[in-house]
Structures are given as C-alpha cells and as structure tokens.
Amino acid sequence: MKNLRIDCISKSYGVKALLEEAQLLVNEGDHVGLVGKNGTGKSTFFDILAGKQEADDLKMDHPNDYRIELLDQDKHFPSDWTLREAMLREGNPHKELIDQYEKTLEAMTAHPENKKLQEAFAKAQLEMTHADAWTYEAQLKSAIEQLGLPDWSEKVGNLSGGQQKRLAIASVLFSQADLLLLDEPTNHLDLRAITWLENYLKQYSGSFILITHDRYFLDSVVKDIVELDQGKFRRYSGNYEDYLKKRAQRLEEEALELHKKEQAYKNELAWMRTGAKARSTKQEARIKRFYHLEKEIKDKNQADDLAIEAQHQRLGKRGLSLENISLYRDEYKIVEDLTAYWQKGQRVAIVGPNGVGKTSFLEGLVGNLPFIAGNYQIGDTVRMTYYQQLTEDLPEDQTIIDYMTQVGLKNDLSNEQLSSIPQLLESFLFPRSMQRLAIGRLSGGEKRRLYLLSHLTKEPNVLLLDEPTNDLDLETLTILTDYFREFPGLLIFVSHDRYFIDQLATDILYIQGNGDFLLTKRSLAELEGELLQRQAPSEDSSSETDVKIQEVQKKTVKKKLSYHEEKEWATIEDRISEAEEKLAEIKSEMPTDMSDYLALNAWQEACDKAQAHLDDLMDRWEYLAEKR
C-alpha cells in the first residue's frame, strides 16, 4: 500500500498562520475533497506537497518512489511541445513502453521483412499487453476527444487558452502519479467535459485530493471531506452532503461547550478583578488557565461569516428587450434571430459548449460587441454592471482599502458611504487587520470576492456575471446564491456550475453554436441529458419535452396591436406603478398584534389580492410587448 502520512505541517505568512502543526493521512485509493474558506491555505497546502513552496515545518512520510502530480491554475507547457509530449512526460511508467512500441512499429513499417525488427515488434506488443498499456493509450486518446482537444500531434502553441487548460487536466489525470492534487479542475470546462471528468474520477483507482466550488461534482466523486479551519485538518467520512450534516452537529456541540466556557470565564473574570496574584503555584496555574480560556473564547467568537448588504437602484418595468437580434464575432455566428424580453425578477442562465460565444453574448448586452441585426433596447432605469471572468484589472500593488476607496470615488459614493468602506470590507471577510494588505498577496478566491464587492458598490439593478462561482469557496457560494436568489433586479449569468444554475435560473439560454440556440424555462436538471447527449431530432418527434431547436428559432409572424390594445399599452406602465405602490402600502400596514389572527388573515388576503392584480398586469404587459 502506497500511503502518504503527514505528521506535522506548518506555514505562516507574517502573522497569519495558514497551517499549524496539521496532520493528515492519505491512503492508497482515497478520494478526498478539501474544503475551507478562501484564504485558509488550501492551495498553499497543495503547493507545499508538490514542492512549489516550502513549509515552515514539515514531517511527512511516504515510499521513496511515491509521485505527486499537481493540477493548479498556472500549469503550462512549452509551446513547441506536441499534445503527446505533454501527456506522456518523464516519470510516466507507460511512456517508455509506448515510445518503444511506436519506434519499433515505424522501423518495421519501413522494413517489413527484417526478422530482428519483427522479433522486436512482437516483444514490444507483449510488453504493452502485460502492462495494460493498450487500455491506457486508448483511454488517453478518448480523454483528448472528450475534452475537445485536437489530434495529439498538434503543437501546444496552436491551442486556445481554454484548450491548454483542458490539456493540463488530461496530462495530470494520466500521469500515473500516486497522488493527484486537483485545484478547481472544472474551471474552463463545459457540461459535457465536466460529466466526462466526473465519471472518470468516480472510476479512478488511485488517490486524489480535490478542491472545487462545484457542489454536485464534489458530492459525486469524493468519499471523504477534509476541512481546513484555523490551521488544522478535520476529516469527515462521506460526501459533501454528509459533511454538512456532521459539521452542523459538531457546531451545535461546540456552541454548547462554548456557552459552558463563557460561564466559567465570567466566574474567573470576577476572581481576576479582585486583584488575584500568583502567590502560589495553584493561583499561578489558575491565572494561566484564565488567559487561555479568554483567548479561546475570543477566537471562537470572531465574526467569520460573509454578510452581503449591498444597495441597489430600483428597476422599472423595462429591463432588456431583444427583438430578432443577431450577434457575430468576426465571421462566427453566436446567436441569430433571438427575441427575448428580460425583466426584474428573472435570472437567466447562459449555457453551452466551450467556444460557442457565451462570454461574447454578455459583451453584446453590455455594449462591447455590437449586435449586427435586430433591435436591442435597455430600459431607462437600468443600472448595469458586468462581473467578468478575468480580474487582471485588479492592481496587485495597491492595498485593499485604497482600491475600494478609489472604486467608491469612481462610482460617486457620498462621503458617508466612503467612510463606511472599512465596515463594508469587514462584511465581505476582509477584517481591518487585513485591509492594508497589497491585493497581490490575496488568494485567488479572496481576489474574486473583492472584485465582486467592487461591482456591488455601483448599486446595480442588472447584474451580468461571467462564471461568478470560479475560485470561491463553497460557504461563500451558498451565501452568494441566497443573495442572488433574492436580488430584486435582473440577473444574467454564464456558469458551468450545475448546482448554482439549478438553484437560481428561472430561464435558460442554451447557445449551441453557429447561431443556433434554445430559450426555455425548463430547469437544467430536465435539460441536462439533452444538452450532453442530444442527437439531431427525428422527423416524427413531436414531444413537448424534446423541443426542436429549429422550432424554437422559427420566426413567428407578429400580429399588430389593435386600436384598443394601443390605448391599453399607453397606460399599462402607469397602472403597474400604481399596483406596486398599492401592494407596498398594504404590506406596510401589517398588524402589529401577532395574536390577532382575524386581522392577520384579512391583511394576508389583501396582500394576495394586490399581488395577483400586479402579476396579471405584468403578464398583460409582456403579452402586449411581444405583439408590438
């Protein structure tokens, strides 16, 4: 059995201790998910195991031939390498066998009657069979295909950025290492590739430790969860769902224990205030216990939860209106003849294979890439912000507080709002002790969190988000998901995170490529099989659940508004405003006596009636808008 035992690992940056004499055992065949808040040291731990960083203290034991392979966000290969060279690197036990077989095959093809070459070729075939290298080679080439990579004779320099990321994943998976360290492997993968990777890791016979923000992925592939918290590892058997239940139980027990300690602390504090002095060994020990107890209680009571209290401007009836729009990037069709009306309360997920133009579509909405046909209108009250996938514009040498003050000045925040930036940063888990740090010293997830905060200070009512879940920890994502679900404006986002999409999306725009698309209110869970394995629809298919792309895209002949409908259209927005004000007025008159059930029932009925009236008006507005 090839196991890795860490008896002690410690690492600090200045006064911040990421790992404090932490211990961990990884047995052969373990499938482990590593979780913890951004900035707790997960990626640093991976870097130490892979030899990219040095620990302050490390006591680790494993066999001499134990190999560790790291997939991180910065893995690159020389541009003149072929895919084959990137996949079959030195140290891979199958490399020599496959190299020898292919060399012998090439020689024998040139000289088929040479008996020595025939014998050498037969030997190479036998060695490939004994080592099961045929299966390995077949799986390797299948992975290249499933990950959307070209033939393995292609040069790395000819690959796109996304393809190079996927090549890095494949090279690590097939490295034949004893332990794989996978840092956010689903980043830059589409749904088809994520499903392939998920199935591959479930069947994987070796060991791996995985960091991911994708909850479905984590639940599916790991057997144990290791939590990194306050410099220590804590292990839980089961997947992420099991971990949440066991952790909640542990936190309840710790809360009870903390309450007992707080009561003991009050007693000891009263004793200390009497002027206790260490006149005896017992008193000295008691004083030491007091200070230890005080520190423990302060550490436990530190606020460590993300709290989003961002402001936003009210969004009126008109959000974004797209009528028969077409969008190209150079000669490539992204969408063609798309009509959609998106308003407040809608949360639109944009999905599709890599390279079809999902980010380009957001660029079109924000105005960076012009629509070449159709009518695109932005409502008068729209206040839009665009959270991009890349954060290169963050100034690495600027401090957190200076950057956010600069953002506030740019967004015309009031003096009162500017003075509250330190508190706002604290609510986003940037304590005051950290606010003078240079941005370059933050972890990837902390940078993403800061970048999001910089956008929310603009008080937007339309959020465009490009892969917002990348690099964020799962706890932060849970809070963000709750915030986005209650966001009163319009949310349009690109994501490959299935859990995030299922939790939020009211509508899905699936961009297929070459101008084709599917616009639906069905959930991703219902569409997933179709999105991953969809074949061309059969001639006699008429099922509603198997909506044909061609039918969705088909132009419909618009009927013009009638004379009475034109008059109705002229006043409907005012009527909607009145209905909203009436609903708000009724809600503000909620009975204060919660025991008066008759009054409460009457108030609730009035609310329901006003809400139904508003919903009817909104449905009518959408109907009339589609006919105009």
C-alpha positions as CSV (number, residue, x, y, z in Angstrom):
1,M,0.0,0.0,0.0
2,K,1.3,3.4,-1.0
3,N,0.2,5.9,1.7
4,L,1.1,9.5,2.5
5,R,1.3,10.4,6.2
6,I,1.8,14.0,7.3
7,D,2.7,14.1,11.0
8,C,3.2,17.9,11.0
9,I,2.9,20.7,8.5
10,S,3.1,24.4,9.4
11,K,3.1,27.5,7.2
12,S,2.7,31.2,8.1
13,Y,2.7,34.5,6.1
14,G,3.7,37.2,8.5
15,V,1.3,37.0,11.5
16,K,-1.2,34.9,9.6
17,A,-0.9,31.2,10.3
18,L,-2.4,29.1,7.5
19,L,-1.2,25.6,8.7
20,E,-0.4,25.0,12.4
21,E,1.1,21.5,13.1
22,A,-1.7,20.0,10.9
23,Q,-1.8,16.2,10.4
24,L,-3.3,14.2,7.6
25,L,-3.2,10.6,6.3
26,V,-4.0,9.8,2.7
27,N,-4.3,6.1,2.0
28,E,-4.0,4.5,-1.4
29,G,-7.3,4.8,-3.3
30,D,-8.6,7.7,-1.1
31,H,-10.9,10.2,-2.9
32,V,-10.8,13.3,-0.7
33,G,-12.5,16.7,-1.1
34,L,-10.6,19.6,0.6
35,V,-12.9,22.4,1.8
36,G,-12.4,25.7,3.7
37,K,-12.9,29.4,3.3
38,N,-10.9,31.3,0.8
39,G,-7.6,32.3,2.2
40,T,-7.3,29.5,4.7
41,G,-4.4,27.9,2.8
42,K,-5.9,25.1,0.6
43,S,-3.8,26.0,-2.5
44,T,-0.8,26.7,-0.3
45,F,-1.0,23.2,1.1
46,F,-1.1,21.8,-2.4
47,D,1.9,23.8,-3.4
48,I,3.9,22.5,-0.4
49,L,3.1,18.9,-1.2
50,A,4.0,19.4,-4.9
51,G,7.3,21.1,-3.9
52,K,6.4,24.6,-5.3
53,Q,6.6,26.1,-1.8
54,E,8.5,25.3,1.4
55,A,6.7,24.7,4.7
56,D,7.9,26.3,7.9
57,D,7.9,22.8,9.4
58,L,7.1,19.6,7.6
59,K,7.3,16.0,8.8
60,M,6.0,13.7,6.0
61,D,6.4,10.0,5.3
62,H,5.8,8.1,2.1
63,P,7.6,5.4,-0.1
64,N,10.7,6.6,-2.0
65,D,9.0,6.1,-5.4
66,Y,5.9,8.0,-4.3
67,R,4.9,10.5,-7.0
68,I,2.6,13.6,-6.5
69,E,1.2,15.5,-9.5
70,L,-0.4,18.9,-9.1
71,L,-3.1,20.5,-11.3
72,D,-3.2,24.2,-10.5
73,Q,-4.4,27.3,-12.3
74,D,-1.0,28.1,-13.7
75,K,0.0,24.8,-15.3
76,H,1.6,25.5,-18.8
77,F,3.7,23.5,-21.3
78,P,6.3,24.7,-23.8
79,S,4.6,26.0,-27.0
80,D,6.7,23.7,-29.2
81,W,5.6,20.5,-27.4
82,T,3.0,18.3,-29.0
83,L,0.0,17.1,-27.1
84,R,1.6,13.7,-27.0
85,E,4.7,15.1,-25.3
86,A,2.6,17.0,-22.7
87,M,0.6,13.8,-22.0
88,L,3.5,11.4,-21.9
89,R,6.1,13.1,-19.7
90,E,9.1,11.8,-18.0
91,G,8.2,9.7,-14.9
92,N,5.1,8.2,-16.5
93,P,5.7,4.4,-16.3
94,H,3.9,3.9,-19.6
95,K,5.9,6.4,-21.6
96,E,8.9,4.2,-22.3
97,L,6.7,1.3,-23.3
98,I,4.6,3.4,-25.7
99,D,7.7,5.2,-27.1
100,Q,9.5,1.8,-27.8
101,Y,6.4,0.3,-29.4
102,E,5.8,3.3,-31.7
103,K,9.5,3.5,-32.6
104,T,9.7,-0.3,-33.4
105,L,6.4,-0.1,-35.4
106,E,7.8,2.8,-37.5
107,A,11.0,0.9,-38.2
108,M,9.2,-2.3,-39.1
109,T,6.8,-0.5,-41.4
110,A,9.8,0.8,-43.3
111,H,11.5,-2.7,-43.4
112,P,8.7,-5.3,-43.0
113,E,10.9,-8.3,-43.9
114,N,13.6,-7.6,-41.3
115,K,13.4,-10.6,-38.8
116,K,15.1,-8.7,-36.0
117,L,12.6,-5.9,-36.2
118,Q,9.7,-8.5,-36.3
119,E,11.0,-10.0,-33.1
120,A,11.5,-6.6,-31.5
121,F,7.9,-5.6,-32.5
122,A,6.5,-8.9,-31.1
123,K,8.3,-8.2,-27.8
124,A,7.1,-4.6,-27.7
125,Q,3.5,-5.8,-28.3
126,L,3.9,-8.4,-25.5
127,E,5.2,-5.8,-23.0
128,M,2.4,-3.4,-23.9
129,T,-0.1,-6.2,-23.2
130,H,1.4,-7.2,-19.9
131,A,1.4,-3.6,-18.7
132,D,-2.1,-3.0,-19.9
133,A,-0.7,-0.1,-21.9
134,W,-3.2,-0.7,-24.8
135,T,-6.0,0.3,-22.5
136,Y,-4.1,3.2,-21.1
137,E,-3.4,4.6,-24.6
138,A,-7.0,4.1,-25.7
139,Q,-8.3,5.9,-22.6
140,L,-5.8,8.7,-23.1
141,K,-6.9,9.3,-26.7
142,S,-10.5,9.1,-25.6
143,A,-9.9,11.8,-23.0
144,I,-8.4,14.1,-25.6
145,E,-11.5,13.7,-27.7
146,Q,-13.9,14.1,-24.7
147,L,-12.1,17.3,-23.6
148,G,-12.4,18.8,-27.1
149,L,-8.7,18.7,-27.9
150,P,-7.2,18.2,-31.4
151,D,-5.0,15.3,-32.5
152,W,-2.1,14.6,-30.2
153,S,0.4,15.5,-32.8
154,E,-0.8,19.2,-32.6
155,K,1.6,21.8,-31.1
156,V,0.6,23.2,-27.7
157,G,1.3,26.7,-29.1
158,N,-1.6,26.3,-31.5
159,L,-4.2,25.6,-28.8
160,S,-6.5,28.2,-27.4
161,G,-6.3,29.3,-23.7
162,G,-9.2,27.0,-22.8
163,Q,-7.7,24.1,-24.7
164,Q,-4.4,24.5,-22.9
165,K,-6.3,24.4,-19.5
166,R,-8.0,21.1,-20.6
167,L,-4.7,19.7,-21.8
168,A,-3.3,20.4,-18.3
169,I,-6.2,18.4,-16.8
170,A,-5.6,15.4,-19.1
171,S,-1.9,15.4,-18.5
172,V,-2.3,15.2,-14.7
173,L,-5.1,12.6,-14.8
174,F,-2.9,10.3,-17.0
175,S,0.4,11.0,-15.2
176,Q,0.1,7.6,-13.3
177,A,1.1,9.5,-10.2
178,D,0.4,8.0,-6.7
179,L,-1.5,11.1,-5.6
180,L,-3.3,13.7,-7.7
181,L,-3.8,17.2,-6.3
182,L,-6.7,18.8,-8.3
183,D,-7.2,22.5,-7.7
184,E,-10.5,23.6,-9.3
185,P,-10.4,21.1,-12.2
186,T,-13.9,22.0,-13.5
187,N,-12.9,25.6,-14.2
188,H,-13.0,26.3,-18.0
189,L,-14.9,23.0,-18.7
190,D,-18.3,22.8,-20.3
191,L,-21.0,20.5,-19.1
192,R,-20.0,17.6,-21.4
193,A,-16.4,17.7,-20.3
194,I,-17.4,18.0,-16.6
195,T,-19.6,14.9,-16.9
196,W,-16.7,13.0,-18.5
197,L,-14.3,14.1,-15.8
198,E,-16.9,13.2,-13.1
199,N,-17.3,9.7,-14.5
200,Y,-13.5,9.3,-14.9
201,L,-12.8,10.2,-11.3
202,K,-15.5,8.0,-9.9
203,Q,-13.8,5.1,-11.5
204,Y,-10.3,6.2,-10.7
205,S,-8.3,3.6,-8.8
206,G,-5.6,5.9,-7.5
207,S,-5.7,8.6,-4.8
208,F,-6.6,12.2,-5.2
209,I,-7.4,15.4,-3.2
210,L,-9.8,17.8,-4.8
211,I,-10.5,21.5,-4.3
212,T,-13.7,22.5,-6.2
213,H,-16.6,25.0,-5.9
214,D,-18.9,22.6,-7.8
215,R,-21.1,21.0,-5.2
216,Y,-22.7,18.4,-7.5
217,F,-19.2,17.4,-8.7
218,L,-17.9,17.1,-5.1
219,D,-20.9,15.1,-4.0
220,S,-20.4,12.7,-6.9
221,V,-16.7,11.9,-6.8
222,V,-15.3,12.0,-3.2
223,K,-15.6,9.6,-0.4
224,D,-14.2,11.8,2.4
225,I,-14.2,15.5,3.1
226,V,-11.3,17.2,4.9
227,E,-12.0,20.6,6.3
228,L,-9.1,23.1,6.7
229,D,-10.1,25.5,9.5
230,Q,-7.8,27.6,11.8
231,G,-4.7,25.8,10.6
232,K,-6.0,22.3,11.3
233,F,-7.4,19.4,9.2
234,R,-10.7,17.8,10.3
235,R,-11.8,14.7,8.4
236,Y,-15.4,13.6,7.8
237,S,-16.4,10.3,6.1
238,G,-18.9,10.6,3.2
239,N,-19.5,13.3,0.5
240,Y,-20.2,17.0,0.9
241,E,-23.9,16.4,1.8
242,D,-22.8,14.1,4.6
243,Y,-20.1,16.6,5.7
244,L,-22.7,19.4,6.0
245,K,-24.9,17.3,8.3
246,K,-22.0,16.1,10.5
247,R,-20.4,19.6,10.7
248,A,-23.8,21.1,11.7
249,Q,-24.0,18.6,14.5
250,R,-20.4,19.4,15.6
251,L,-21.0,23.1,15.6
252,E,-24.1,22.6,17.8
253,E,-21.9,20.6,20.3
254,E,-19.2,23.3,20.1
255,A,-21.8,26.1,20.7
256,L,-22.9,24.3,23.9
257,E,-19.3,23.8,25.0
258,L,-18.6,27.5,24.3
259,H,-21.6,28.5,26.4
260,K,-20.2,26.5,29.3
261,K,-16.8,28.1,28.9
262,E,-18.3,31.6,28.8
263,Q,-20.0,30.9,32.1
264,A,-16.7,29.7,33.6
265,Y,-14.9,32.7,32.1
266,K,-17.3,35.1,33.9
267,N,-16.6,33.4,37.2
268,E,-12.8,33.5,36.6
269,L,-13.1,37.2,35.4
270,A,-14.8,38.1,38.7
271,W,-12.0,36.4,40.6
272,M,-9.3,38.2,38.5
273,R,-10.9,41.6,39.2
274,T,-10.5,41.0,42.9
275,G,-6.8,41.6,42.2
276,A,-5.7,37.9,42.1
277,K,-1.9,37.5,42.2
278,A,0.2,34.4,41.6
279,R,1.2,34.0,45.2
280,S,1.1,30.2,44.9
281,T,1.5,27.6,42.3
282,K,-2.2,26.9,42.3
283,Q,-3.0,30.6,41.8
284,E,-0.4,30.9,39.0
285,A,-1.9,27.9,37.2
286,R,-5.4,29.4,37.6
287,I,-4.3,32.7,36.1
288,K,-2.8,30.9,33.2
289,R,-6.0,29.0,32.6
290,F,-7.9,32.2,32.7
291,Y,-5.9,33.8,29.9
292,H,-6.0,30.6,27.9
293,L,-9.8,30.5,28.3
294,E,-10.1,34.2,27.3
295,K,-8.1,33.6,24.1
296,E,-10.1,30.5,23.2
297,I,-13.5,32.4,23.6
298,K,-12.3,35.4,21.6
299,D,-11.1,33.1,18.8
300,K,-14.4,31.2,18.7
301,N,-16.5,34.5,18.8
302,Q,-14.7,36.1,15.9
303,A,-17.1,37.0,13.1
304,D,-16.2,34.9,10.2
305,D,-19.3,34.8,8.0
306,L,-19.9,36.7,4.8
307,A,-22.7,39.3,5.1
308,I,-23.9,40.9,1.9
309,E,-25.7,44.2,2.5
310,A,-25.3,45.9,-0.9
311,Q,-27.6,48.6,-2.1
312,H,-29.3,48.7,-5.5
313,Q,-31.3,51.1,-7.6
314,R,-35.0,50.3,-8.3
315,L,-35.5,48.7,-11.7
316,G,-38.6,49.8,-13.6
317,K,-40.9,47.7,-15.9
318,R,-38.4,47.7,-18.8
319,G,-35.3,45.6,-18.4
320,L,-33.6,44.4,-21.5
321,S,-35.5,44.0,-24.8
322,L,-34.0,41.9,-27.6
323,E,-36.1,41.7,-30.8
324,N,-34.8,39.5,-33.6
325,I,-31.2,40.3,-32.7
326,S,-28.1,38.6,-34.3
327,L,-24.6,38.6,-32.8
328,Y,-21.4,37.7,-34.6
329,R,-17.7,37.7,-33.5
330,D,-15.8,38.2,-36.7
331,E,-17.4,35.7,-39.1
332,Y,-18.6,33.4,-36.4
333,K,-22.4,33.3,-35.6
334,I,-23.1,33.4,-31.9
335,V,-26.9,33.8,-32.0
336,E,-29.2,34.6,-34.9
337,D,-32.7,36.0,-34.8
338,L,-33.1,35.9,-31.0
339,T,-36.1,37.5,-29.4
340,A,-36.4,37.8,-25.6
341,Y,-37.8,40.3,-23.0
342,W,-36.0,40.1,-19.7
343,Q,-37.3,42.0,-16.6
344,K,-36.7,42.3,-12.9
345,G,-37.1,39.0,-11.0
346,Q,-35.7,36.9,-13.9
347,R,-32.5,35.0,-13.5
348,V,-31.2,33.9,-16.9
349,A,-28.5,31.2,-17.1
350,I,-26.5,31.2,-20.3
351,V,-25.0,27.7,-21.0
352,G,-23.5,25.8,-23.9
353,P,-20.3,24.1,-25.0
354,N,-16.9,25.9,-24.7
355,G,-16.2,28.3,-27.6
356,V,-19.8,29.0,-28.7
357,G,-19.7,32.6,-27.5
358,K,-21.3,32.7,-24.1
359,T,-19.0,35.5,-22.9
360,S,-19.3,37.3,-26.2
361,F,-23.1,37.3,-25.7
362,L,-22.6,39.1,-22.4
363,E,-20.2,41.5,-24.2
364,G,-23.1,42.2,-26.6
365,L,-25.5,43.0,-23.8
366,V,-23.1,45.4,-22.1
367,G,-22.3,47.1,-25.4
368,N,-18.7,46.0,-26.0
369,L,-19.7,43.9,-29.1
370,P,-22.4,45.4,-31.3
371,F,-25.5,43.4,-32.5
372,I,-25.4,43.3,-36.3
373,A,-29.2,42.9,-36.7
374,G,-32.4,43.4,-34.7
375,N,-33.5,45.9,-32.1
376,Y,-31.8,45.9,-28.6
377,Q,-33.2,48.3,-26.0
378,I,-32.1,49.0,-22.5
379,G,-34.8,50.3,-20.0
380,D,-34.5,53.9,-18.8
381,T,-33.9,52.8,-15.1
382,V,-31.4,50.1,-15.9
383,R,-28.1,50.4,-13.9
384,M,-25.9,47.6,-15.3
385,T,-22.6,46.1,-14.1
386,Y,-20.5,43.4,-15.7
387,Y,-18.6,41.0,-13.5
388,Q,-16.0,39.5,-15.8
389,Q,-14.4,36.1,-15.6
390,L,-10.9,37.6,-15.6
391,T,-9.7,40.0,-12.9
392,E,-6.4,41.3,-14.4
393,D,-7.6,44.9,-13.8
394,L,-7.1,44.5,-10.1
395,P,-4.0,46.5,-9.1
396,E,-1.7,43.9,-7.5
397,D,0.5,46.6,-5.7
398,Q,-2.5,48.6,-4.3
399,T,-3.9,47.9,-0.8
400,I,-7.4,46.6,-0.4
401,I,-8.7,49.7,1.3
402,D,-7.1,52.1,-1.2
403,Y,-8.5,50.2,-4.1
404,M,-12.1,50.1,-2.7
405,T,-11.8,53.9,-1.9
406,Q,-10.8,54.5,-5.5
407,V,-13.7,52.4,-6.7
408,G,-16.1,54.4,-4.4
409,L,-14.8,57.7,-5.8
410,K,-15.3,56.5,-9.3
411,N,-18.8,55.4,-8.6
412,D,-19.6,58.8,-7.0
413,L,-20.3,57.4,-3.5
414,S,-21.2,60.0,-0.8
415,N,-18.7,60.9,1.9
416,E,-20.8,58.9,4.3
417,Q,-20.7,55.9,2.1
418,L,-16.9,56.3,1.6
419,S,-16.3,56.4,5.3
420,S,-18.2,53.1,5.7
421,I,-16.0,51.2,3.3
422,P,-13.9,49.6,6.1
423,Q,-17.2,48.2,7.6
424,L,-18.3,47.0,4.1
425,L,-15.0,45.2,3.7
426,E,-15.4,43.6,7.0
427,S,-18.8,42.2,6.0
428,F,-17.0,40.6,3.0
429,L,-14.5,38.9,5.3
430,F,-11.7,41.5,5.0
431,P,-11.0,42.4,8.6
432,R,-9.3,45.7,9.4
433,S,-6.1,44.0,10.1
434,M,-6.1,42.8,6.5
435,Q,-7.3,45.9,4.7
436,R,-3.8,47.4,4.4
437,L,-2.5,44.3,2.6
438,A,-1.5,44.6,-1.1
439,I,-4.0,42.9,-3.4
440,G,-1.3,40.7,-4.8
441,R,-1.0,38.9,-1.5
442,L,-4.6,37.7,-1.6
443,S,-5.6,34.2,-2.6
444,G,-7.5,33.7,-5.9
445,G,-10.8,33.4,-4.1
446,E,-10.2,36.5,-2.0
447,K,-9.5,38.5,-5.2
448,R,-12.7,37.3,-6.7
449,R,-14.6,38.3,-3.6
450,L,-13.0,41.7,-3.6
451,Y,-13.8,42.1,-7.3
452,L,-17.4,41.2,-6.7
453,L,-17.7,43.8,-3.9
454,S,-16.2,46.5,-6.2
455,H,-19.1,45.8,-8.6
456,L,-21.9,45.8,-6.0
457,T,-20.8,49.2,-4.8
458,K,-22.2,50.6,-8.1
459,E,-25.7,49.8,-6.7
460,P,-26.7,47.9,-9.9
461,N,-30.2,46.6,-10.7
462,V,-29.0,44.5,-13.7
463,L,-26.1,42.1,-13.0
464,L,-24.2,40.4,-15.8
465,L,-22.0,37.7,-14.3
466,D,-19.4,35.6,-16.2
467,E,-18.5,32.4,-14.3
468,P,-19.1,34.0,-10.9
469,T,-18.5,30.8,-8.9
470,N,-14.9,30.3,-10.1
471,D,-12.4,30.1,-7.2
472,L,-14.9,30.9,-4.5
473,D,-15.3,28.6,-1.5
474,L,-18.5,26.6,-1.0
475,E,-19.6,28.5,2.1
476,T,-19.2,31.9,0.3
477,L,-21.1,30.4,-2.7
478,T,-24.0,29.4,-0.5
479,I,-24.4,32.9,0.8
480,L,-24.0,34.4,-2.7
481,T,-26.6,32.1,-4.1
482,D,-29.1,33.2,-1.4
483,Y,-28.3,36.9,-2.2
484,F,-28.7,36.4,-6.0
485,R,-32.0,34.5,-5.4
486,E,-33.4,37.5,-3.5
487,F,-31.9,40.0,-5.9
488,P,-34.8,42.3,-6.9
489,G,-33.4,43.3,-10.3
490,L,-32.4,41.2,-13.4
491,L,-29.6,38.6,-13.2
492,I,-28.0,37.2,-16.3
493,F,-25.1,34.8,-15.8
494,V,-22.8,32.4,-17.6
495,S,-21.9,29.4,-15.5
496,H,-20.9,25.7,-15.7
497,D,-21.8,25.1,-12.1
498,R,-24.9,22.8,-12.2
499,Y,-25.9,23.3,-8.6
500,F,-25.7,27.1,-8.9
501,I,-27.8,27.1,-12.1
502,D,-30.4,24.7,-10.6
503,Q,-30.7,27.0,-7.6
504,L,-31.1,30.2,-9.4
505,A,-32.2,30.0,-13.1
506,T,-35.7,31.0,-14.0
507,D,-34.8,30.9,-17.7
508,I,-32.0,29.2,-19.7
509,L,-30.5,30.4,-22.9
510,Y,-28.5,27.4,-24.4
511,I,-26.2,28.6,-27.1
512,Q,-25.5,25.7,-29.4
513,G,-23.1,27.3,-31.9
514,N,-23.4,28.5,-35.5
515,G,-26.2,30.9,-34.5
516,D,-28.4,28.2,-33.0
517,F,-29.9,28.5,-29.6
518,L,-32.6,27.2,-27.2
519,L,-34.5,29.6,-24.9
520,T,-36.5,27.7,-22.3
521,K,-37.9,27.9,-18.8
522,R,-37.1,24.3,-18.2
523,S,-34.6,23.5,-15.5
524,L,-31.1,22.4,-16.3
525,A,-31.8,19.1,-14.4
526,E,-34.5,18.4,-17.1
527,L,-32.3,19.6,-20.0
528,E,-29.0,18.1,-18.9
529,G,-29.4,14.7,-20.7
530,E,-30.4,16.5,-23.9
531,L,-27.5,19.0,-23.6
532,L,-24.9,16.3,-23.1
533,Q,-26.1,13.6,-25.5
534,R,-28.6,15.3,-27.8
535,Q,-28.8,13.9,-31.2
536,A,-30.5,15.5,-34.2
537,P,-34.3,15.4,-33.6
538,S,-36.1,12.7,-35.6
539,E,-38.6,13.6,-38.3
540,D,-41.6,12.3,-36.3
541,S,-40.6,13.7,-32.9
542,S,-43.5,15.8,-31.5
543,S,-42.9,15.5,-27.8
544,E,-43.0,18.8,-25.9
545,T,-40.1,17.9,-23.7
546,D,-37.9,17.3,-26.8
547,V,-38.2,20.8,-28.1
548,K,-36.6,21.1,-31.5
549,I,-34.0,23.8,-31.8
550,Q,-35.4,24.7,-35.3
551,E,-38.9,25.2,-33.8
552,V,-37.6,27.5,-31.1
553,Q,-35.7,29.6,-33.6
554,K,-38.5,29.7,-36.2
555,K,-39.8,33.2,-36.8
556,T,-43.3,33.9,-35.9
557,V,-45.5,36.4,-37.7
558,K,-46.3,39.2,-35.3
559,K,-49.8,40.5,-35.0
560,K,-50.0,44.2,-34.6
561,L,-51.8,45.8,-31.6
562,S,-55.4,46.6,-32.1
563,Y,-56.7,50.1,-31.5
564,H,-57.9,49.2,-28.0
565,E,-54.6,47.4,-27.3
566,E,-52.7,50.5,-28.3
567,K,-54.7,52.6,-25.8
568,E,-54.1,49.9,-23.2
569,W,-50.3,49.9,-23.9
570,A,-50.2,53.7,-23.4
571,T,-51.4,53.4,-19.8
572,I,-50.3,50.0,-18.6
573,E,-46.9,51.0,-17.1
574,D,-48.7,53.7,-15.0
575,R,-51.2,51.1,-13.9
576,I,-48.3,48.7,-12.9
577,S,-46.7,51.5,-10.9
578,E,-50.0,52.2,-9.1
579,A,-50.4,48.4,-8.4
580,E,-46.8,48.2,-7.0
581,E,-47.5,51.3,-4.7
582,K,-50.8,49.8,-3.5
583,L,-49.1,46.5,-2.7
584,A,-46.3,48.3,-0.8
585,E,-48.9,50.3,1.1
586,I,-50.8,47.2,2.2
587,K,-47.6,45.4,3.2
588,S,-46.6,48.5,5.4
589,E,-49.9,48.1,7.2
590,M,-49.2,44.7,8.6
591,P,-50.9,44.3,12.0
592,T,-48.6,44.7,15.0
593,D,-50.6,42.3,17.2
594,M,-49.4,38.8,16.0
595,S,-52.1,37.1,18.2
596,D,-55.0,38.8,16.2
597,Y,-55.5,36.0,13.7
598,L,-58.6,37.6,12.1
599,A,-56.7,40.8,11.3
600,L,-53.7,38.9,10.1
601,N,-55.8,36.8,7.8
602,A,-57.6,39.8,6.4
603,W,-54.2,41.5,5.8
604,Q,-52.8,38.4,4.1
605,E,-55.8,38.2,1.8
606,A,-55.4,41.8,0.8
607,C,-51.7,41.2,0.1
608,D,-52.5,38.2,-2.0
609,K,-55.2,40.0,-4.0
610,A,-52.9,43.0,-4.7
611,Q,-50.1,40.7,-5.7
612,A,-52.4,38.8,-8.1
613,H,-53.5,42.0,-9.6
614,L,-49.9,43.1,-10.1
615,D,-49.0,39.7,-11.6
616,D,-51.9,40.0,-14.1
617,L,-50.8,43.4,-15.2
618,M,-47.2,42.2,-15.7
619,D,-48.4,39.2,-17.7
620,R,-50.5,41.6,-19.8
621,W,-47.5,44.0,-20.3
622,E,-45.4,41.0,-21.6
623,Y,-48.2,39.9,-24.0
624,L,-48.5,43.4,-25.4
625,A,-44.8,43.9,-25.6
626,E,-44.4,40.8,-27.7
627,K,-47.0,42.0,-30.1
628,R,-45.5,45.4,-30.6
